[in-house]
Amino acid sequence: MKVLFISSWFPNRLETTNGNFVQRHAEAVSTLHDVEVLHAIGDFNQKEIFVFDDKIINGIRTLIIYYKNSKNPIQNFIRRMKAYKMGFEKMRTPDIVHANVLHNNMLFAIYIKRKYKIPYVVSEHWSGFLKINRSKLSFTSLFIARIIARKASCLLPVSRDLKEDLEKLELGKNFKVVGNVVDTKVFYPAVSQRNIFTFLHISNLIPLKNPDLMIEAAIRLRKEYENFEFHIGGDGDVARLNNIIEKHNAQSFIKTFGEISHKDVAEKMRNSDCFILFSDYENLPCVLLESISSGTPVIATRVGGIPEIVNENQGILINRSTEELYLAMKNMLTRNLNVDSPEQLHQYILDNFSVATVAKDFSEVYNSVL
C-alpha cells in the first residue's frame, strides 16, 4: 500500500539528526510498502517564503519544504500548514498517513482525513508526555495533542511506559506499542577481541544525559584501575567536556569525538565493551538497542522504557546515582557479572527490534485500519 510519513521532527539541513528514529521507521516500512516522506520546517535565514527540497534518500522519496521563519508564531504556523498543503499536492495520494509526534504540525493529518477521507495513525516518541515532564506541558499543547490523538485510528507509542502516560493524559484510546528499529545489517558484533576495555557514550550531550557525571565516574574508577578508556562524544558541546577532562588531566584515558555518521556509530559500538546511558529520563533510546545489536552490553538508568529492553542478560540497570554508576562500571570492567554473548545480544535485537519485525508490526496496524 502507499504510506505517507509526516512528522513534527525529521532530519534536515538545519537539524541533521533530529527525528532520525522517524526516518528509520519509514525505511523499515518501505521494505513492505510504497513510502514517501513529507516534512516542513522554518528557516530564519531564508529569503524565499518557500524552498522545496525533493530528493530520494535511502530509496525513499523525501520532500522537505523550508519556509521563511519569523518571530510571529501564528504566521509560522500558517506558513507551515501551507507548506504541507503544497507538498501534499506533489505526492502520490496515500492509502494511509503515518504521522509522528503529537505537536500542532500534525493537525495537517486531520486536514487530510477530513478532505480526502484518508485515515492516519500516530507514532509517539516525545518524552514531554512522560510523568516526569508532565508539569511542563502547556494547556494549549495538551489540548491540541488530544484533538490529534482522538482523530487518529491508532496511537503507536514506542514503549509501554509511554503508553501508560498517554492513557493517563487521556490521549487516545486505541494503542499498539511499536518500538524503535535497528538496522541489524549495520549494527552487528565484532569478530576480533579488543586489547583495552572501552566504555562508550554517544548522545547530543545535553544536561539530561549527564555527561559530566559519567566523566566524574570514569575519573574515580581510574584511581583503582588503569586498564580501560572512556570514549564520549556526539553532536553536542564537546569543547566544554574537553575543558573538564583537561582540568583533571584525564586526556590519556578519556577520549572525545564530535558528530559522526551512523556507520561510524556502529563501528564505535562494535569496538567497545560497554555502552553507558546515564539519563534523567528516556523513552526507548535507539542507542541502547544499537549497542546491544552490536554485541555490546549496557549500563543504563532505570527510567522510561529502558527496563522494557534491558534485563540482566543485556547489562546493568541503575538508579540515577553516581555511586551506582561507579559500581556498575567497576563490575563491567572486572567482568563481575554474566551477560549474554555478543551473538546472543544481536539475536535478541533481531527477534524484537529488527527492520523485519518493526515493519511487520506497522503493517498489521495499517491493515487493521484499512
PyMOL commands that set and color helices and strands:
alter all, ss='L'
color gray80, all
select helices_A, chain A and resi 20-29+73-90+104-116+127-129+131-136+139-151+160-168+207-209+211-222+238-247+262-270+286-293+306-309+322-333+342-352+355-369
alter helices_A, ss='H'
color red, helices_A
select strands_A, chain A and resi 2-7+34-43+50-57+60-68+96-100+120-124+154-157+197-202+228-233+254-257+274-277+298-301+315-318
alter strands_A, ss='S'
color yellow, strands_A
deselect
rebuild
show_as cartoon
